[in-house]
Amino acid sequence: MYFAIMTADTVDLVVCLENSGYEAALERRKLYGLLPDSEAEARGLLRVIDESGEDYLYPAGMFYKVELPLAVRQAVFRAA
């Protein structure tokens, strides 16, 4: 489970915009951790920590990368 080692300082966040076909793994309008994976991104995919707590590849168009102030990011990670 990667979420345990993710921190507000090191992990990017994305919001799920679409979950068609992945309803059990993703919730629309929810924030998810994004792991760096340049090979996946080159193929139009993102490596996202989903509801299972594991990382999986999803189409990039399903998400929007969000930039939050550090204090807000820290609050999000404390709430997780």
C-alpha positions in Angstrom: 0.0 0.0 0.0 1.7 3.1 -1.2 -0.6 5.6 0.6 1.2 4.9 3.9 4.5 6.3 2.5 3.0 9.2 0.6 3.4 12.6 2.1 1.9 16.0 1.3 5.3 17.2 0.2 6.1 14.5 -2.3 2.9 13.3 -4.0 0.9 15.1 -6.6 -2.9 14.9 -6.3 -5.5 14.4 -9.0 -9.3 14.7 -8.9 -11.4 12.1 -10.6 -13.6 13.6 -13.2 -15.0 10.4 -14.7 -15.2 6.8 -13.4 -17.2 5.0 -16.1 -16.1 1.4 -16.0 -14.2 1.8 -12.8 -17.0 2.7 -10.4 -15.8 0.3 -7.7 -12.2 1.6 -7.8 -12.8 5.4 -8.3 -15.2 8.0 -7.0 -16.0 11.1 -9.0 -14.9 14.4 -7.5 -12.5 12.6 -5.0 -8.8 13.4 -4.7 -6.3 10.6 -5.3 -2.5 10.3 -5.0 -0.6 10.3 -8.3 2.6 8.3 -8.5 5.2 9.4 -11.1 5.4 7.1 -14.1 6.8 8.7 -17.3 6.3 5.5 -19.4 2.6 5.4 -18.5 2.2 9.1 -19.1 3.7 8.7 -22.6 0.9 6.2 -23.3 -1.8 8.6 -22.0 -2.1 6.8 -18.6 -1.7 7.9 -15.0 -0.6 5.7 -12.1 -3.2 6.5 -9.4 -3.7 5.1 -5.9 -7.3 4.1 -6.1 -9.9 3.0 -3.5 -8.1 -0.4 -3.0 -5.1 1.5 -1.7 -3.0 0.1 -4.6 -1.7 1.9 -7.6 -3.2 1.1 -11.0 -3.0 2.7 -14.5 -6.0 4.7 -15.6 -6.6 6.9 -18.7 -5.3 10.4 -18.0 -8.5 12.0 -19.3 -10.3 10.7 -16.3 -8.4 13.0 -13.9 -7.3 16.6 -13.5 -4.1 17.4 -11.6 -4.8 19.9 -8.8 -2.3 22.3 -7.2 -3.2 23.0 -3.5 -1.4 25.1 -1.0 0.9 23.1 1.3 -1.3 23.6 4.3 -4.3 22.2 2.4 -2.3 19.3 1.1 -1.2 18.4 4.6 -4.8 18.6 5.8 -5.9 16.2 3.0 -3.2 13.7 4.0 -4.0 13.9 7.7 -7.7 13.2 6.9 -6.8 10.1 4.8 
